Amino acid sequence: MATLYHHPLCPQSRFVRLVLGEFGMDAMLVEERTFERRVEFLTMNPAGTTPVFVEEQSGPVPGASVIAEYLDETRGLALGERRLLPLDPLGRVEVRRLVEWFNGKMFAEVTNHLVVEKVMKRFMPSDSGGGAPDMGAIRAARTNIRYHLAYVGWLIGGRNWLAGDRLTYADLAAAAQLSTADYLGDVPWQENETAKNWYARVKSRPSFRPLLADRVLGSDPSTHYADLDF
């Protein structure tokens, strides 16, 4: 069986877990606290970030986008119409652009701040940045998420799914980021009904069920987190 080194509230890890679910693949989950800087983990991914996917035949595959491309190249054709990366070049560009938007830009502006300040700092030693949360960073994340939520609403307002007519990596990347913020109770769903309805569709997929069962020590999810009807 494959192994995924992850953290339950790492949105890029959540993205890969959703991808695996859509592919119908199982993987053993190993929780990794990246701030511990384990030598064995750094050997697999010198960047020291999650996720890292490992199969015996391939060895470590580090990084969410690299894992997604690897899975598409090795198993995508078997999915047929359910393939998560389009066949046409321009369609692939749009999916990759949006995956980078959510896993890169939204992560840097929103979810990384929320997870580090509200969760990770409680477990990190002081010499690694642990301590009291930076409320300025949390306020900035809560401001920035409104922009990203509005962008999701704008995209889905003219499309069936974020990148076009069918579900792709773009939807899973966006949903993974939002699900992390939603766990922490920081998504203002009342501000964008269109984005909320799209998220409800993704959230109702079987691949999402394991994420809705996640619980993190010392941090309970928002009351509506696992409610498919919000």
FENLINMO-V884111 format. One record per helix or strand of 3 or more residues. SS is the DSSP state (alpha for helix, beta for strand). FROM is the first residue (numbers start at 1). LEN is the number of residues. If there is no record, write none. Layout:
ss: <SS & SS>
from: <FROM & FROM>
len: <LEN & LEN>
//
This chain:
ss: <beta & alpha & beta & alpha & alpha & beta & beta & alpha & alpha & alpha & alpha & alpha & alpha & alpha & alpha & alpha>
from: <2 & 11 & 27 & 34 & 39 & 52 & 59 & 64 & 89 & 120 & 126 & 135 & 169 & 189 & 193 & 206>
len: <5 & 13 & 5 & 3 & 6 & 4 & 4 & 19 & 30 & 3 & 3 & 23 & 15 & 3 & 11 & 7>
//
